[in-house]
């Protein structure tokens, strides 16, 4: 789905895990479109490190 389509959805809940998905999770955080994120701890730590810096 294009980003424009996501803007019309009030609640977006991406679900992905593992460290190799960290860049995708960080991009989702930067886009500000996730209402709730479902992931595992390793992916979350790696994504936050990418997101912060």
N, C-alpha and C positions, 0 to 999 in steps of 0.2 A: 504494500500500500504506500503511495506517495505521502510525504510529510504533510502536504496540504490536506489530505484526507484525515490524517491523525488529528489535525487541529480541530476538526469538527466533532471528535469523539470526546465526551466529557471525562471519562475515566479510562486511562490506558495502563495496562498491567503487563509489562514485558517479563518473561520468565526465561532465564538462561543461566548456565553455570559452567564452571571450570575456568581456570586461569586463561585459557586460550580465547575466551570470550570477553576478556577485560576491556579491550579496545571498543568493542561494540557497546558494552555497558557504559563506558566513559562517554561515548558519543551520545548515548541516550540521555545521560545526565546533563551534558552540555546543551542539548536541544531543549531540555526542560519540559518534555512531553510526558514523562512517566509520572503517573499518580502514585503507583506502588511498584516496587521492584522485587521480584522473587529471584534469589540467587543463593549460592553457597558462600561460605566465609572466605575461601581462597580467592574466588572471583571478585568479591566485594572489596577485599583489601587491595588487590591488584588494580581494580578499576578506580578506586579512590586515589591511589598513588598517581595514576595517569591523569585523572581529573584535576588534581591539585597542582600538577606540575610539570 
